[in-house]
Amino acid sequence: MGRILFSAYSSSVGAELWTSDGTPGGTVMLAAATSTYSEIYPDGNLVYFDANLGGTGDELCVSDGTGSGTQTLKDIISGATGSAPHNFLKYGTQIIFTATGANGIELFMSDGTGGGTAELKDINAYGDSKPYGFTVFNSNVLFFANDSTHGIEPWITDGTPGGTQMLVDLASGPGSSASTVTLSGPRFYP
């Protein structure tokens, strides 16, 4: 029988990660953390999520549905601050996501290992690029980001630093083509 993972809140422990086999006795807390698990992303037999599993702040975590298989995958920012990974998307054999690293809020990729998790490109050398709206299209990923020179514009990546570039400057100059960005922002619709 399979299992599901979900985030739930209880007054006794707060928001935590739970697992269930569909029975009351088989529904248990998977890992205690100090996190709200704002995003859980399934990928095959694993799920990726943001959590504080031991004083690291919200970091990139992974679980196979067992207590021993639930762990921090990479402490991107050492200490209690956390990198707050989010916007997860499967891209080939990797996961692409947004996180706060040494260069601010930038584009990251992970192959599912700590050593294979890193910033893909520092898009905004003067601050946060805040990439979002990831969509796989024609073997690439389209997204929006702010490089500080052109404002928020559409970008494309093939998963390499050199292949990550602004697609087009729709609003010439520092003005953004997405200047009225809402919480969800503009999206690509394949």
Secondary structure, DSSP 4 states (H G I P E B T S, - for coil): ---EEEEEEETTTEEEEEEESSSSTTEEEEE--S-----EEEETTEEEEEE-SSSS-BEEEEE-SSSTTEEEEE-SSTTTTB---EEEEEETTEEEEEEEETTEEEEEEE-SSSTTEEEEE---TTS----EEEEEETTEEEEEEE-SSS-EEEEEE-SSSTT-EES--SS-SSS-TTTT--SS------
